Amino acid sequence: MAAKRLNVESLGSYFESLSDPRHTRNRKHLLVDVIVISVCAIICGCDGPTAIHRWARHQEPWLQQFLTLPKGIPSRDCIRRLLIALRPEAFQQCFQRWIASAFTSEEGGGKRLVSIDGKSNRRSHDASKGLGALHIVSAWASEEGLALGQIATEEKSNEITAIPQLLDQIDLANALITIDAMGCQKEIARKIVEGGGDFVIAVKDNQPKLRESLDAYLQEYLDRDLEDLSYREYDTRDEGHGRIDERSYFLRRLPPDFPLKKQWPWVKAIGYALRVTRNKDGSESCDVRYYILSRYLSGKRFSEAVRGHWSIESMHWVLDVNFREDESRTRERTMGNNLSWLRRFAISLLKRHPSDDSLRGKMMSCMTSTDFLAEVLTL
């Protein structure tokens, strides 16, 4: 995906179509100004309305170069009320237009690898109101490092209903979707294929019959050393952190006699990923994971899909370590959702900056240098 250079001054144009949810008498500050300030401040590491206001007050001369600011810097209460009032779906659509205008797909390239997974903001619970932790299910273009969308739920178990809603936000026709075992559901598989996409979905004990069928079928051929079997494979070896990881990927077309073929008509291939870890102290561990696929991929692409799914876990780690999302006590659901989206989008921008500094280092550079911040914003 190729990038186009944008000007900081043009950022507000992506939010001009966003309907202002505030009453006309409360529109002291322009909607676009408040949003652009929030985007910039989150990139610098601010965690909420108070920090966003504080950052903007110190950077007012720079902000005045490309924002109107008719009444100066908005207060923390103004920022908070707007983040509560903005509909997350409409808010995200503005960023999706930003992404679409900033990047063009390379012709002839393969399908975009999109990982879908959930993350809980652990301290966002509110026992007095009977609210559990806010759970966010998001889509991440793992090879490009781009946030594509997210849906908020009240419980982790609601991922099953949130994933179909999230799929509606994605261009499935150009996507290879990877999902962990929670998303191993017939409705989700059907929706991806009918939308023109493909999937690589992990299979665990939440689908016991499917898991048992895969285990029995693949084990039979492994015991025979894969005799008389057409298949694809790919092997990798990684060394580091005092251990050696050897990974083997195997897949084959769905056999005609597979027991659950009629129940899962969208599945065209089955496979597994085997990881053997040898530690410096001589200990060894082994892990096997099974997968269903809607397309008979090459061994290399299958390995990229499996390994690529961990990029969304890495993004979740960044949210907790660099943005301290797990420690956030934001209990208001809509504001929590919008702030979480701003953090994910900030990661997208920071990762794409060519500096070889760490992501935390880039955040600090944005905080101390508006020139560096402008570079991050202009992709």
Disulfide bonds with the S-S distance in Angstrom:
none
